[in-house]
């Protein structure tokens, strides 16, 4: 707040430095356009209501202002124009496109002072440069401002608002207004006390001028809005960690860390170490953040004996890099602490929630975060947590990488990890000194908090694991049809903690299977990170959490086809079950690993794992799981060509299904019997699949219905009837919809590709024989069936590669090569086959591997031998 009349108090100048109220030659003794300052009155004036002048009339104190020279030079006898910009950054690197766009946004169209400098569609350009601490906002602003300064011949104003400056309290808009008006030649005693009047005077003074204003390090839009000029000849650059979306009419320039090449260039320029390139570890260890790069480069420049490799080793070896990212007055930690400490000391609940959320982020240290998990950790509702996360985004401590998903920069992660420790809880506020209570809009607001936040609970990890396990159970019930399969998987094992049931009851279920799959897709990376981190923990309680979580989640992972994650989770679950001595959990893990091996074409290994699980279930006398393992055993034996043994296992499984009155299990077994019959009697196989389909229709089992149509399609392929197969494959995909079953979906898509390729091959051969175009053949000679097969195969490959499913990718590339050969693209065909052979090596797809080897050997045989 301004002092009362007659009271002299320190007032900040526009540079942002607090100095006593004293004459300043370039500002206080002259107004910005060269007119002499009015004489001082003998007595302080009595405050009167401010009466703004008409929009186009000059201020009474500026009426004698001489016109500037059109060339931008001051008129004879006038004091120099205001030129308050700090020096430009010495080693500005990168940002060429952003700098160009910023320049073009702000540069006047003409240097003629009598011409309108900007399009009539707007009054003056306002550019807001945003980004996290140390990303180079001020450097870009000053680099651009110096490039523009000759276009603004009435001067350049600069105010450091200290919105996030370590050790500094942010300026109020009133303080900044007072400083600007003083530097524009208004004596302190003539500055209106009312903020609106001061703002109006500032705009009046700047209206007839062409002035560039840089408002650096703004805290929020409320701090900036009163400082904005209204004249058509002015331009403003604002830098802030906040996006300042409440500022209307602004063009925003969000900054991200530098590219690898630009990071290396900055390191070389500042350090003088010319051998540094984008591949050097220092580039990534600094997070490509300009402030961190400058610190590292300064340390290298100061100590010639310190090599980049040694410094990189120090950064990589320490638990936190922040200790090594400080030099002189440069500090990544202090820059980040400003935002956190302001949140932690705020009287606003949302700010304090945001500070707590950042500490929880550091305590868990996951790849990404969502509101539901952090709400569970904080014991608050999701809406309140979403507000806290949005606040962290607003102060650039988090980035919202997708809707509802938040990720910190690597150096923010290090800072958050420090905050989560007892030492970090006390040190952060101490690093920059206690926050100072600043004038607030509401004089009755509560004082700011300066005490350290309370310690974090010790069991945050257990809370997270318990919450994930509860959500995994809801995922299971959403995607697995009701029945024995769901009931058996949900049944607790010996080591499952009793509190799990209460956690499930307190967690909302998923309304649709699609919602469950979407949750799994967003959280799977976090779950893998957590269970991998604690895979060898000696804490039995935490081991039990891990075991329960993986058991309940695995059906989602299997149905999604997430091959890489299945391998990790399956091994972790098996180890946890054996450490706990939980036989049922061990059998689950063995069976799940068998499913992984089946999905990836390693049926021999899958059979061994399945038989180990079957032995445990026999010992535990769990009939429903005995039936399931026998069913899987029959499927695996059929795939290995051991048909007699397969039939025995499948008949045993069918008998158990009827004993248990399990129609779902019976339908699945009929499907597997159909696959077995396909080798000798495809018509009988179709009959078995139709029996499976009928049961699926009766009980509404989507996966059974989808699988039956897929298998009928394959039986028609065996019979040489691709035209009859296509509708079944298409119906299978239609039924599956969004339920998710990667194994069934991929097999159906592969069958559809095969059927379409065969139809296209037949059409092409017929056209070649008859010498005419037939239905389904294009003018280029390629069958429309072949074209569609190529499209479907490409889509199958995309989905397989997205899941890191090399097995299905190999099978699809085998078909792709056949299609490419028929389309006359032989070199691409051989490339596809070579990749397929590499992917299928070590699997049990002996027939396909042999065919691929023969196809590639034919190509080698046709190559001319070298002399």
N, C-alpha and C positions, 0 to 999 in steps of 0.2 A: 504494500500500500504506500502511496505517496505521503511524505511528511506534511504536517500542518503548515500553513503559511508562516513564514518567518523562522522555521526550524530547518537548519541545514543538516542533511543526512547523506551518507554515501549513495551515489547513484551509478549504476553500470553504464559505461559507454557502449556504443554499438558493437565494439569488438568483443564484448562479453566480459571484460576485465573490470572488477570493482575498483574504483579509484575515488578519492575525495572530490567533493564538489568544488572545482577550481576552473579558471579559464583554460580553454583548449584552443590554440590558435586556428586549427583547421575547421573547427565546428562552432564553438561557442561565440566567436567573434564575428562570424559571417554566416549568412544563410547560404543554402547550396547553390543559388544562382548568382551570387556575387554581390548582392546588395549589402551595405553595411548594417550591422545590428543596431536596433534602436537604443537610445540612451537608457541607462538604468533610472528608475524612479527612486525618489528619496525614501519612499515608504513601500513596503510590500503591498501589492494590490489586494483589495478585498475580493474574494472569489465571487464571480457572477455567473449566471447561467450562460452556457455557450450558445452562441447564435451562429450557426453555419452560414457561410456565404452561398450565393447562388452557384449552381454547378459549374458555370463557365466563367465566373468572375474571379479575379485574383484575390488572394488573401491580402488584407490591408497591409500587412508587414512585408509583402512581396511585390507591391505595386511598382516600385522603382527598379525592378529586375531588368537588366539589359538582356537582349536576345542573344543566345549562343551563336557562335560562328558555325555555319553549316558544315564546315569540315571537321567539327568536333573539338576545336581548340577554344580555350576560354577567351573572352573578350579582353582587350587591353585594360590593365588596372584591376582586374578581378582576381580574387584569390583562387588557388588551384581547386579543381573539382574534387569531390569526394572520391577516393580510391582506396577503399578499406579492405579489399580482398587480401587475405594472406598469400604468401608466395605460392606459386603452383607446385604440385608434387614433383620432386626431382626425377623420379624414376617411374612415371606413370606407364603402365603396361596393360595391353589388351583393351577390351571394351570398345573396339573400334565402331562396331555397329550401333551400340548404345550411345556412344558419344555423338555419332553422326545424327542419330534420331533426336537426341536432346538438343543439339545445336540447331537443327532445322526447326524444332518446335519453338525455340526461343528467339532466333535471329529475326530482327525486323526486316520487312520487305525492302525498305529503302532507307538510305542515310539522310534523305532530305527531311529536315525538321518540320517542314510544312506539309509533308505527305503523311497519310495514315500509315503507321508502321506495320499494322497487322490487318488481316482480313476483317471485314466489318462484322463477321459472325461472332466475334468474341472481343472482350475489352482488352485483356492482357493475358499472355500465356503464363500458366502456372505448372511447373514440373515438380513432381515429388519423386525423389530417389529413395528407395527403401531397401532394406535387407538386414541381415543379422549383424551383430557386433563384429567389427574388423573386416567387413567384406569390401570396404573401399568406397563408401558412399560419399564421404567428404572429399576424397581425392578426385572422384569423377566430377563432383560439383565444381570444385576449384579449377580443375583442368578445363572444363567447359566454360566456366565463367571468364577465365583469362582469354580464351579464344574469342569470346564475345565482347570483351570490354570496350573495344573501339567502336562497336555498334551502338553503345549506350554512352553518348558524349556528355550527358549531365552527371555521370558518376556511377559508382558501384558501392552499394551498402552491404555490409556483412555483420550478421549477429550470430554469435554462438549461444544458442538457447540452453545448452547444457542439459538436454533432456536425459542423457545417459552418460554423463561424464564422471569418471571415478573421482570421488572426493568433492564433487560440486553439487550444490542444490540447483535444480532447474530454475531458470528465470521465470517469473510470472509474466503474463502478457503486459501487465502494467509497467513492470521494470523495463521490459524490452521496448515498449512504446516511449517511455521517458528517455531512454538512451538514444533511440532513433531521432526523436524530436530535437534533443540537444545537439546531436551531430548535424542535423539539418538547419541549425542556427537559431532555434527557439530557446530563449533563456528559461531556465528552470522555473522562475516565478511566473512565466506566461504559459506554462503547460497546464491545461485544464486538469482538474482533479478527477472529474468523472471519466471513466474509461471510454464511454461512447464518444464523449467530446474530444478526448485525446486521439481516438481513432479517426474521427472526422477531420481533425486538424492535419494529421499525417497524410490522409488521402488528398486533402486540399493542397498541401505543399508539393506532393509528388505528381498531381494531376497534369500540370503543363510540362513535365520533364520526361526525358528518356533516361530512365534509371534502371539498373539491374540490381535486384536485391537477392542476397543469399541468406537464407535462414537455416543455419546448420544445427543438426542434432535436436530436432524438435521432439518434444515429449508426446504431444497429442494435438488434435485439430483445434481444440479450444485455445491452446497457447499461440497458434499460428494465425487463426482467423482475424483477430483485430489488427494484425500487422500488414495485411495484404493491401496494396494500393488499388485504386479504382481507375486510375488513368489509363488511357489506351497506349501510352508509350512505354510503360514499364513492363518488366518481366521478372518472375520470381522463381528461384530454385529453392526447394525445401528438401532437406535430408532428414530421415527419421527411420528408426527401427520399425515403427508402426506404419502400416499402409496408409493411414490418415484418410480412410475412405469417406469420412464425413466432410471432407473438403470438396465442395462442388466445383466442377469445371477443370479439375486437375488432370494432367496426363501423367500416368505413373510409370516408373522405370524400376521394377524390382530387380535387384542384383543377386546373383548366385556366385559361389566360389569360382575362381578363374579356371580356365582349361589347363590341362597338363602342360601344354607348350607355353602358355602365357605365365604359368607359375614358375617354370624353369627360367624363362626370360627375366622375370623379376628377381629371382635368386641370383642369376648371373650379374645383373646390373648393379645390385646393391652390394653383393659380396665380393665381386671381382673374380669369382671362381668360374672360369669360362667353360670348364668341362661338364658342368651340370646340365643334364637334359631332362626331358619329361619322364623318362623311365627311372630316374633316381628315386630311392625310397623317401627322401625328404619331401618330395612333392606331395605324396599321399599322407605322410605322417603329419604334415601341417594342415591337412584337410583342404589344401589349395586356397586357404584363407589369406588374403593379402597381409593382414596384421601379423599372423603367425609366420608367414614367409619373410616379412621384414625383420622379425625378431631373429629368426634363424640366420638370415643373411647378415644381420648386424653382428651376431656372435662369430660368424665365420670371418667377417671383415676385421673384427677386433683381435682375433687370435689366429694368426696365420698357421700356427702349428696344429690347430684343431681342423681335422679333415672332415669333409662332408660325410664320409662313411662312418667315422667315429661318432659324430653328432647324431646321425641316423640310428646308430646302435643305441645311444643313450635314450633317444625318444622311444624306440621300440621296446627297450628292456624295462623301462620304468612302468609302474602300475598306472601312473597318470603322467601324461606328457606336459601338463600345464606348468610343472615346476621348471621345465627347460624352455618354456615359451615366455620368458620374461627377460627383458634387457633394458636397463636404464629406466625411462618412463614408459616403455612399451610393455604391456602385459595383457595377454589373452584372458587370464583369470579375472583380473580386475574389471575388464570390459564386460565380461559376462556377469560378474557379481553385481554390477550396478543394477541391472534389470531385476535379478532375483531378490536382492536386498530391498529394493523399493516395493516389490510385491509382498515380501514377508513382513515389512514394517507398516504396511498400509492399514488404514482403518476400514477398508472395504473387504467384505467377506470373500468376494470372488478373487481378489488379488491374493489373499492369504491361501485360499484354496489352490490357486495356481502355483504358489511357492511350494505347497505340500505335494502337489502332483509332480512337480519336477524332482523332488526328493524321492518320491516313490518310483519314478522313472529310473533314477540312479540306482535305487536299491535292487530293482529287478533286472535292469539292463537287458531289455529284449530288442529284437530288430525293429518292431513298430508297436504302436499302442492305440487302443480304442477306449472310449469312455466307459463301457461296461466293466472291464477289468479294473480300471483305476477307481471307479465308483465303489466297487467291492472292497478294494484295499483301503479306501478312505472312509468307508461306512456311510456314504452319502448316496443320494439318488443320481441317476445318469444325467438328468438335465443340469443339475448343479455342476457335475464334473465336466460336462460339455462346455459350460461357460468358462470353467477354469482352463481347459485346454485351448479354447479360443483366445483367452487372455495370453497364454503362453505364445500362441501364434502371433498375436498382436505386438508383443515385445520381442519377437524374432528369436525366441528360445526353442521353438518347435516349428516344423513345417508340416502342413496338411498335404500329404502326398496323394491321397485319394479321399473321397468323401468319408469322413469319420475315422480316418487312419492318420496317425501323427508320428513323425520321425524327427529326432534331433540330429543336428550336425555332429560329426564324430567328436569335435572338441567340446561341444555342449554335453555330450555323453560323459566325457571325462569330468567335466565340471559337476554334473549331476551325481556321478559316482562319489565325488568328494563330499558333496552335500549330504549324502546318505550315511556317511561315517560320523561317529561322535565328534571327531576333531573338526570335520567340515561344517558341522552344525553350528559350532561356535565361531569358526574362523571367518566365514564369509562376511558377516556383518562387521567384523573387526577389521577386515582388509581395507575397507574404504571409510572407516569411521562411522559413528552412529548417524543415522539419518537425521537431518535437521527438519524441524517442523516448518513448512512453508505456508505462506498465506493461502487460504483456501476460499473457494467461492462461497462455501457455507461456513460462516464464522463459528457455528455451533457444532462443527464436526468434531469427532473424537480425536484425541491426540494420536500421533503415529506411534507404532510399537517398535521398540528397539531391543527388546529382549530376544535371545535366541529362540527358535521354534522348539517345541517339545521333541524328545527323542522318538525315533520311529519304532514301531513294534518289532520285536525280534523275529516274528513268524510270518513276515510278509510273503516269503517264498512259499511256505506251506499254505497260506491263504490263497495264493494264486493257483497253486497246484490243485487245491480242493475245489476252487471255482471252475477251473478247466475240466476237472473230472465230472462235476455236476453238469456242465454244459455238454460234455461228451455224451453223457447218458441221454440228455434231451435230443442230441443229434441222432443217437441210436434209435430212439423211439419214433423219430420223425422219418427216417429213411428205411428202416427195416419193418416189413409188414408184421402186424400183430400175430403172435403164435409162438410156438416153441423156440424158434430161432431167436426172437427178441427176448423171450422170458429167460432162456438159458444164459444168454450173454449178460443180462442185467442181474442175474442171481449172484449174490456176494460170495466171494471166496474167503478162505480162512483169515487172510491177512487184511482184508478190507476194513477200514476204520469205521466204527459205528456212526461217527458224525457225518458220514457221506450222505445218508438218507435225508438228514435235516438240510444239508447244503442243496441237495436236489430239489427239495420242497420249496426252498427259498429262492430258487432260480426260475425265471420264466421259461416255459417250453417254446419251441419253435412252431409257428402255426402251420407251416408247409414244408415239404421236403426241400424245396428250392432255398428256403431260408436257412435250413440246417446246412446245406452244402455251401451256401455263401458264407456262413459263419466259419465253417471249417476252412474254406479257402483263405479267409482273412487271418485266421489265428494259427494255422498249421505251422508256419515258420517259427512263431513264438513257442509253440508247444515243443517242437523238435529241439529248439535251443535250450529250453528249460530241462527237459528230461535228459538231454545229452550232458548238460552241465552237472546233473546230480545222478548220473548213471551208476557211479561207484560210491555214492554216499554211504557212510556207516550209520546214519540215522535211520532206524527201522521205520519210524513214522513217515519220514519223507520217502523212503523206498516204497512203503505201502501206497502213498499218494501216486507215485509214478506208475506202479503196477496197475492200480485201478484205472487211472487215466488212459493208459495205452490200451488196456483190454476193452474199454467202452468206446474208444475212438476208432479202433482198427477197422470196423466195418465201413466207416466213412472213408478212411484212407484207401481201403481195398476197392470200394465201389468207385472212388474217384480216379483210381489208377495211378496214384502218386508213388511210383516205383521206388525212387530214391529214398523218400521218407519212410516207406514201408520197411525197407531194409534196416534203417537206423532204429525205428521204433520197435520192430520185432526183436532185434538183438538186445535192446535195452530191457524190454519186458521179460525176456527169457532170463537174463542175468538177475533182474530184481526178484523174480519168482523163486529162483533157486537160492538166493541169499535169504529170502524170507522163509524158505521151506514150505511154500504154498504149492501143493501138487496140482490143484485145479488151475491156478494161474499159470503154472508151467505148461500144462496141457493146452491152455488157450494160446500161449505164445508159440508153442511148437506147431499147432494147427495154423496159426496166422502166418508163420514163416513158410509153411507148406503152400499156403495160398499165394504168397509172393513168388515162390519158385515156379508154381504152375503158371502164373501170369506171365512170367518171363521165359517160358519155354524150357525150364530145367525140371522136367517131370520125374526123372530118376531121383534127384535130390528131394523133390517134393514128396515122393512116395516114402522115402526114409523118415522124413520129419513127421508125416501123417501117421505112420505106423508107431512112432514113439508116442505121439499123443494118444493114439488108440489104446496102447498098452496101459497108459495111466488111467484112461476112462474105464477100461476093463477093471482095473484095480479098485477104482472108486465106485464101480457099479452104477455109472451114470448112463442109463440106457439111451436117452435122447442124443447124447454126444457119441455114444457107440454107433448108433444108426448113422449119424452124420459122417463120422470118420470112415465107416464102411462104404458109404455112398461115394465119398471122395476117393477112396482106395479103388473102387471100380472104375471111376472116371480116369484116374491116372494109369491104371493097368491097361485100359483100352487104348490110351494114347501111346503107350509103350509097345503095343502089339501083342500083349499077353491076354488074349481074348477070353480064354477059358477061365482064368483066374478072375478076370473082370466080371464075368457072368456070375460066378459064385458070390462075390462080394456084393454085387447089386441085388441079387435075390435075397441075401440076408438083410440088406438095408430095407428092401421093400417089406419084408415080413415085420421088421421092427416098426416101420411107419404105421402099418395096420394095427399092430399091438398097441401103439401109443395113440391111435386115432389122430394121426398127424397128416391131414390131406396135403399140406404144403410139401412135406418131405416125400410123400408118395408121388406127387407131381414131378418133383425134381428127379427122383429115381427113374420114373418112366422116361423122362427126357434122356437120361444117361443110357438107359437100355436101348433107346432109339439110336443113339450114337453108335452103340455096339453093333446093332443089327445092320447099320448102314454099310458095313464092310461086306456083308453077305447077301442081304435082301433089303435094298433101299425102300421098297414098297412097305414092307413090314416095319421099317424104321419110321416111315411117315405115320403109320397107324399108332405107334407108341407116342409120337410127338403130339398127335391129335388127342390122345387120351390125357396127356399132360395139359394140353391147352384147355380141354373141357373142365378139368379140375380147377385150373387157374381162373377160368371164367366164373365158376361157381363160387369161389372164395374171394374173387376180386384181387388176385395176386398179380400185380403188374409185371414183376420180373419173370414170373412163370409164363405169362402170356407172351411177353416179348421174346423170351428164349425159345418158346415152342415155334413161333413163326420163323425165327432165325434158323433153327435146326431143320424145319421143313424145307426151307430154301436150300440148305446144303444138300439135303437128300435129293432134291430135284437136280442140283448140279451133278451129283454122282450119277444120276440117271441120264445125264446129257440133255437136260431140259432147262436151259438158262432162262427162256421166256417165262416158264412157270415159276422159276425161282425169284425173279425180280419183284413181283407183287408181295411176296412173303417178307423179303428183306425190307421193303418200303414200309409195310405194315408194322414190322418189328420196331423200326425206328420211330414210327408215329406213336405207337403205344408207349414206348420208353419215355418220350418227352423229356421233362426235366427231372425225372426220378434219379438218374445217375447210376450207371453200371458200366464202367469202362470196359471190362472184359466182354460183356455182351454187346455193347455198342461197337467196339472195335472189330469183333468177329463179324457182326452184321454188316458193317461198312466194307470190310474186306470181301465178304461174300457178294455184296452188291457190285463191287468193282469187278470181281471175277465174272459174274453173270453178264454185266454190260460189255466187258471186253470180249467175251465169247460171242455175244450177239453182234457186236461190231465186226468181229473177225469173219463171221458167217456172211454178213451183209457185204463186206468188202470182197470176199471171195466170189460171191454170187454175181456182184457187179462186174468183176474182172472176167468171169466166165462168159456172161451174157453180152459184155461189151456195152452195157447201158447203165444208166443210173437207176438204182432200185430205191424203194422206200427206205429211208433211214441212211442214205448215202449222200454226202455233200458233193458239190461240183469239184472240189479239190480231191475227191477220191477217198476222203476220210469219213468213216461212218459217224453219224451223229451219236450212235451208241458209244463209239470209241471216244469221242469228244467228251461226252458226259462221264464216261468211266475215268478219263484223265482228270476231270474236275473233282470227282468224288475221291479219287486216290490222293490227289494233292491235299484235300481237306483232311483225309485220314492221317496223312503224314504230318500235317501241321499239329493235329491233336496229339499224336504219339510223341512227337518231338517236344511238345510243351510239357509232357509228363515224364520226359527222359526215359520213355519206353523203347529201348533199343530192339527188343524182340518184335513188337508189332511194327516198329519202323522198318526192320529188315524184311518182314513179310510184305509190307506195303511197297517197298522199293523193288522187290522181286516183280510184283505186278506192274509197277510203274515202268520198269525196264521193258517188259513185254509190250506195253502200250506204246512206249516211245519207239520201239523197233517197228511196230506196225504203222506208226506215223512218219517213218523214214528218218528218224533222229537217232541213228545208230550209236554215235559216240556218247550221247547222253544216256542211252540205254545201258551201254557197258559201264559207264560211271556209276549208274544206279545199282547195277548188279554187283559191282565190286564193293560198294558200301554195304549192300545187303548181306553179302557173304561175310564181311567182317563182323556185322552185328549179330549174325546167327551162329557164328562159330562158338562151339561149346554148348549149344542147345541140343534138344532132342528132335529138332526138325530135320531128320536125316534126309528125307526125300527132297525137300526144298534145297538143302545145302548141296546135295548131289547135282540137282538140276542147275543150280547157279554155277557150280564148278564146270559143268559141261558147256554151258553157254559161254563162259569166259574162255574156256580152252578152245572152242571153235573160233573165237576171235583171234587168239594167239596163233592158231594153225594157219589162218589166212594171211598173217603178216609175212612179208618177204624177209627171208633170212639175210643177215648182213654178211658181206664177203669177209 
